[in-house]
Amino acid sequence: MIEIENLSKHYDGRAVVDDVTLAVADGEIAAIVGTSGSGKTTLLRMINRLVEPTSGTVRIDGRDILDQPPYQLRRQIGYAIQGHGLFPHHDVARNIATVPRLLGWDKAKIAARVDELLTLFQLEPEAYRHRMPHELSGGQKQRVGVARALAAGPAVLLMDEPFGALDPIIRAKAQEDLLDIQRRLGTTIVLVTHDMDEAIKLGNKIAVMSDGKVRQYAAPEEIIAAPADDFVLAMLGSGDRAFRLLSLKTAGQAVGPGPADGKPITAAASLREAYAEMLWSRREALPVERDGAIVGRVTRAACEAEATRP
Ligand SMILES: Nc1ncnc2c1ncn2[C@@H]1O[C@H](COP(=O)(O)OP(=O)(O)OP(=O)(O)O)[C@@H](O)[C@H]1O
């Protein structure tokens, strides 16, 4: 549990983070979105004391972050940034092992952990362990960066635009991998992004920031259905709200009985994808497939019912 209370940061008398209070429950993802310069990174970096607060408190599992030296705190908190920040002269294994080495783990335990993480991130240990960062693609570097942040098994992971530099296809995959790994490990994550789609996809809760203030902190459904003010509405894009609602549900959740022709859609696909496919292929309904079997269909009417103001 991360509890942020009345947290502020001033530079030259100006508040760049202004009296922020919010809590992130164990195993949840909080996504911080906002315009450039709204204070997202500063807020994130106060959690691991890369930036010292001017006032206010942060507690992790009930313990004030000021109770221990910053270097000790940072070994318990994973930190992944855009452009991954890998050490260019160290191979993949050494990069991932950074924090375990600082913590004095023995060699065998470190080697086992490196291989476990590489496998988790779908990088064959034999092939990747000894590669240098320049021998990896952008998406692979990004995965190694997140693996490194998770190496010592931190309960908390901070991520600053971790997928910002990736192309849309790799990015979607990286987001799904993160969700999968997060569910398995139960890590509590605070993630900064300027992309509302990413925040909706990944966040259990979204904090919308402008001018150092959190304008609204709520579940994606609530932000979409009842934006707190015009700024939050502008961040959402009022023309996109119906589609954002559709992106919150999967075809599997809206499946009903009855026939449908043509290529099926997977149960895991969003209703947004399903609706787009119906429009594109001029169909009223799509068969829904789960684990290789057709489990029913999803209709335009079902999508439209989900897309209207709650
Ligand atoms: N060390 C510093 N000294 C003075 N001002 C700073 C410092 N660090 C950040 N700022 C200012 O604080 C404000 C918030 O910066 P921050 O990086 O937190 O914003 P952000 O929302 O993460 O922006 P972006 O999306 O562009 O990365 C900006 O106006 C920035 O110029």
The ligand as an SDF file (V2000), in Angstrom:
LIG
                    3D

 31 33  0  0  0  0  0  0  0  0999 V2000
   14.8780   20.3340  -10.8590 N   0  0  0  0  0  0  0  0  0  0  0  0
   13.9420   21.2070  -11.2730 C   0  0  0  0  0  0  0  0  0  0  0  0
   14.1010   22.5240  -11.0800 N   0  0  0  0  0  0  0  0  0  0  0  0
   13.1530   23.4050  -11.4670 C   0  0  0  0  0  0  0  0  0  0  0  0
   12.0000   23.0680  -12.0670 N   0  0  0  0  0  0  0  0  0  0  0  0
   11.7830   21.7630  -12.2900 C   0  0  0  0  0  0  0  0  0  0  0  0
   12.7450   20.7740  -11.9080 C   0  0  0  0  0  0  0  0  0  0  0  0
   12.2480   19.5610  -12.2510 N   0  0  0  0  0  0  0  0  0  0  0  0
   11.0480   19.7810  -12.8290 C   0  0  0  0  0  0  0  0  0  0  0  0
   10.7700   21.1100  -12.8620 N   0  0  0  0  0  0  0  0  0  0  0  0
    9.5500   21.7250  -13.3990 C   0  0  0  0  0  0  0  0  0  0  0  0
    8.4520   21.1060  -12.7790 O   0  0  0  0  0  0  0  0  0  0  0  0
    7.3630   21.0000  -13.6750 C   0  0  0  0  0  0  0  0  0  0  0  0
    6.8730   19.5580  -13.6760 C   0  0  0  0  0  0  0  0  0  0  0  0
    7.8580   18.7170  -14.2600 O   0  0  0  0  0  0  0  0  0  0  0  0
    7.6380   17.1670  -14.4410 P   0  0  0  0  0  0  0  0  0  0  0  0
    8.8350   16.6190  -15.1010 O   0  0  0  0  0  0  0  0  0  0  0  0
    7.2310   16.5890  -13.1530 O   0  0  0  0  0  0  0  0  0  0  0  0
    6.3930   17.1560  -15.4250 O   0  0  0  0  0  0  0  0  0  0  0  0
    5.7700   15.9680  -16.2660 P   0  0  0  0  0  0  0  0  0  0  0  0
    4.3060   16.0690  -16.0680 O   0  0  0  0  0  0  0  0  0  0  0  0
    6.4280   14.7000  -15.9270 O   0  0  0  0  0  0  0  0  0  0  0  0
    6.1390   16.4150  -17.7440 O   0  0  0  0  0  0  0  0  0  0  0  0
    6.5020   15.5680  -19.0510 P   0  0  0  0  0  0  0  0  0  0  0  0
    5.2710   14.8170  -19.4260 O   0  0  0  0  0  0  0  0  0  0  0  0
    6.8360   16.6410  -20.0410 O   0  0  0  0  0  0  0  0  0  0  0  0
    7.6610   14.6900  -18.6930 O   0  0  0  0  0  0  0  0  0  0  0  0
    7.8570   21.4970  -15.0210 C   0  0  0  0  0  0  0  0  0  0  0  0
    7.4040   22.8070  -15.2160 O   0  0  0  0  0  0  0  0  0  0  0  0
    9.3590   21.4480  -14.8720 C   0  0  0  0  0  0  0  0  0  0  0  0
    9.9530   22.4470  -15.6660 O   0  0  0  0  0  0  0  0  0  0  0  0
  1  2  1  0
  2  3  1  0
  2  7  2  0
  3  4  2  0
  4  5  1  0
  5  6  2  0
  6  7  1  0
  6 10  1  0
  7  8  1  0
  8  9  2  0
  9 10  1  0
 10 11  1  0
 11 12  1  0
 11 30  1  0
 12 13  1  0
 13 14  1  0
 13 28  1  0
 14 15  1  0
 15 16  1  0
 16 17  2  0
 16 18  1  0
 16 19  1  0
 19 20  1  0
 20 21  2  0
 20 22  1  0
 20 23  1  0
 23 24  1  0
 24 25  2  0
 24 26  1  0
 24 27  1  0
 28 29  1  0
 28 30  1  0
 30 31  1  0
M  END
$$$$
